[in-house]
Amino acid sequence: MGINKAILVGNVGKDPEIQYVKEDVPVARFTLATSETFKNKNGEKVTNTEWHNILVWRGLAKVVEQYVKKGSQLYVEGKITNRSYEKDGVTKYFSEIVVNNLQMLGKAQESGSTSNTSYQAESKPSTINEPPEEQFTDDGDDLPF
């Protein structure tokens, strides 16, 4: 038995994209930026930003659709998945975090009060745990790297 768990705290890179699989199962996709700051060997402060592909299913996707926007600060937990697809005869690979726990951090946009709302997936994903290739083919053109 192995463990596959990712925990990230970062900022949403662009407004989430919401799509429906089998017409009634919502799925949300967005990027999350995490940054670390350190001093290099010359003593200069350097910030390194990593971009993570985030995938959220069902009830959590509805929460994302309603409340998450570009710049939102989130805590997410999930599992790391790796997928590939072929485009123009070239196989492309990418990783994403399939989220099962999401917490909104930072200030609530309208009230100015601190938001700390947590959401969890209703249940483990059923037979639909990866989107069909024809609906989600990521050509890499909009990836920040």
C-alpha positions as CSV (number, residue, x, y, z in Angstrom):
1,M,0.0,0.0,0.0
2,G,1.3,3.5,-0.8
3,I,0.3,7.0,0.0
4,N,-0.5,9.6,-2.6
5,K,-1.4,12.9,-0.9
6,A,-0.6,16.5,-1.9
7,I,-1.2,19.5,0.3
8,L,-0.8,23.0,-1.2
9,V,-1.5,26.6,-0.2
10,G,-1.4,29.1,-2.9
11,N,-3.2,31.6,-5.2
12,V,-5.4,30.8,-8.1
13,G,-3.8,31.8,-11.4
14,K,-6.9,32.4,-13.4
15,D,-10.7,32.0,-13.1
16,P,-11.6,28.3,-12.9
17,E,-13.1,26.6,-16.0
18,I,-16.2,24.6,-15.3
19,Q,-17.4,21.8,-17.5
20,Y,-19.9,19.0,-17.2
21,V,-19.2,15.3,-17.8
22,K,-22.2,13.2,-18.8
23,E,-24.2,16.4,-18.6
24,D,-24.7,16.5,-14.8
25,V,-21.3,15.9,-13.2
26,P,-19.4,19.2,-12.8
27,V,-15.6,19.4,-12.9
28,A,-13.5,22.5,-12.3
29,R,-10.0,23.1,-13.6
30,F,-7.6,25.9,-12.6
31,T,-4.0,26.6,-11.8
32,L,-2.6,27.2,-8.3
33,A,0.6,29.1,-7.7
34,T,2.8,28.3,-4.8
35,S,5.9,30.3,-4.0
36,E,9.0,30.0,-1.8
37,T,11.5,32.7,-1.1
38,F,15.2,32.0,-0.3
39,K,18.6,33.6,-0.4
40,N,20.9,32.4,-3.2
41,K,24.7,31.8,-2.7
42,N,25.2,35.6,-3.3
43,G,22.8,36.5,-0.5
44,E,20.2,37.8,-2.9
45,K,16.6,37.1,-2.2
46,V,15.0,34.9,-4.8
47,T,11.4,33.8,-5.2
48,N,10.6,30.6,-7.0
49,T,7.0,30.1,-8.1
50,E,5.6,26.6,-9.1
51,W,2.3,26.2,-11.0
52,H,0.0,23.3,-10.2
53,N,-2.9,22.0,-12.3
54,I,-5.9,21.5,-10.1
55,L,-8.9,19.3,-10.9
56,V,-12.1,19.4,-8.7
57,W,-15.1,17.2,-9.1
58,R,-18.8,17.2,-8.2
59,G,-20.0,19.2,-5.1
60,L,-16.6,20.8,-4.6
61,A,-16.6,21.9,-8.3
62,K,-19.9,23.7,-7.6
63,V,-18.2,25.5,-4.6
64,V,-15.3,26.4,-6.8
65,E,-17.7,27.7,-9.5
66,Q,-19.5,29.9,-7.0
67,Y,-16.7,31.2,-4.8
68,V,-13.2,30.8,-6.3
69,K,-11.7,33.4,-8.7
70,K,-8.4,34.4,-10.0
71,G,-6.2,35.5,-7.0
72,S,-8.2,33.5,-4.4
73,Q,-5.9,32.0,-1.7
74,L,-6.7,28.3,-1.2
75,Y,-5.6,25.4,0.9
76,V,-6.1,22.2,-1.1
77,E,-5.6,18.5,-0.4
78,G,-5.8,15.8,-2.9
79,K,-3.9,13.1,-4.8
80,I,-1.3,13.6,-7.6
81,T,-2.3,12.1,-10.9
82,N,-0.3,11.9,-14.2
83,R,-2.0,11.8,-17.6
84,S,-0.9,11.9,-21.1
85,Y,-2.5,12.5,-24.5
86,E,-1.4,12.6,-28.1
87,K,-1.4,15.7,-30.2
88,D,0.0,15.9,-33.7
89,G,1.8,12.6,-33.2
90,V,3.5,13.8,-30.0
91,T,2.6,12.4,-26.6
92,K,2.2,15.1,-24.0
93,Y,2.4,14.5,-20.3
94,F,1.1,16.5,-17.4
95,S,0.4,16.2,-13.7
96,E,-2.6,17.5,-11.8
97,I,-3.9,17.4,-8.2
98,V,-7.4,15.9,-7.9
99,V,-8.8,17.7,-4.9
100,N,-10.9,16.1,-2.1
101,N,-10.6,18.9,0.5
102,L,-10.6,22.6,-0.2
103,Q,-10.4,25.6,2.2
104,M,-10.7,29.2,1.2
105,L,-8.1,31.4,3.0
106,G,-7.6,35.2,3.1
107,K,-10.1,37.9,3.3
108,A,-13.7,37.5,2.1
109,Q,-14.1,39.8,-0.9
110,E,-17.3,41.5,0.0
111,S,-17.3,41.7,3.8
112,G,-13.6,42.3,4.4
113,S,-13.7,39.8,7.2
114,T,-11.3,36.8,7.3
115,S,-12.6,33.8,5.5
116,N,-11.7,30.3,6.6
117,T,-14.3,28.1,5.0
118,S,-13.6,24.4,4.5
119,Y,-15.2,22.0,2.0
120,Q,-14.7,18.3,1.5
121,A,-15.7,16.0,-1.2
122,E,-19.0,14.3,-0.5
123,S,-17.5,10.8,-1.2
124,K,-14.6,9.2,-2.9
125,P,-14.9,9.5,-6.7
126,S,-17.0,6.7,-8.2
127,T,-16.3,5.2,-11.6
128,I,-15.7,8.6,-13.1
129,N,-12.3,9.5,-11.7
130,E,-10.7,10.9,-14.8
131,P,-12.2,13.1,-17.5
132,P,-12.7,11.7,-20.9
133,E,-9.9,12.6,-23.3
134,E,-12.2,14.2,-25.8
135,Q,-13.5,16.7,-23.2
136,F,-10.2,17.5,-21.5
137,T,-7.3,17.7,-23.9
138,D,-4.7,20.1,-22.6
139,D,-2.6,21.3,-25.4
140,G,-0.2,23.1,-23.1
141,D,-0.8,26.4,-24.8
142,D,-2.3,28.0,-21.7
143,L,0.1,26.5,-19.2
144,P,2.3,29.0,-17.5
145,F,5.4,26.9,-18.1
